[in-house]
Amino acid sequence: MEKFTTLTGVAAPMPLINIDTDMIIPKQFLKTIKRTGLGKNLFDEMRFNEDGSENPDFVLNKAAWRKSKILVAGDNFGCGSSREHAPWALLDFGIRCVISTSFADIFYNNCFKNGILPIVLPQEDVDKLMEDAERGANATVTIDLEKQVITGPDGGEVAFNVDPFRKHCLLNGLDDIGLSLQKADKIEDFEKTRETQAPWMVNAKSA
């Protein structure tokens, strides 16, 4: 998993509340088990018209926000069904951070596991960042995970909280597999000891 230390980029304003996982990545795109390739279908039903052409009114289709790395969203982002494809699609598009007043629990947890930082802030802070995002391509935002600070385009700072363990994992690029591999030597020692103490289990497994 790619490390998250600092992120500087354009923030896209999405003030809609209750953006659910089916809006993020519609169900017809859930057939794949690959984490890549879903970015082109992110927000598919909002980004594209029925004939496949782009919806010019959707924020990520506008020139100022086509390469956004940050979303500033309405309340209860990521609600709905528990599909890990939702953070996969955001990440594949290039989104590394989502800012909102609240997130659905499963989506929130899945973000951390896939290298995306979800930030929960009070409504007044989200409103200010939403205003900054609406200014477009010249209004870049910087997120410093180590310091837990968001710096707006005018230099104003907003502090945020994040669980220390999740922060550690993002800073070091550790997903569940990466965390397990940190203890590879202990796992190997356990397996060797187990072979000696219970050889019949090893033989049964080999058979």
Secondary structure by P-SEA (a helix, b strand, c coil): cccccccbbbbbbbccccccccccccccccccccccccccccccccccccccccccccccccccccccccccccccccccccccaaaaaaaaacccccccccccaaaaaaaaaccbbbbbbcaaaaaaaaaaaaccccbbbbbbccccbbbccccbbbbbbccaaaaaaaaacccaaaaaaaaaaaaaaaaaaaaaacaaaaaaaac
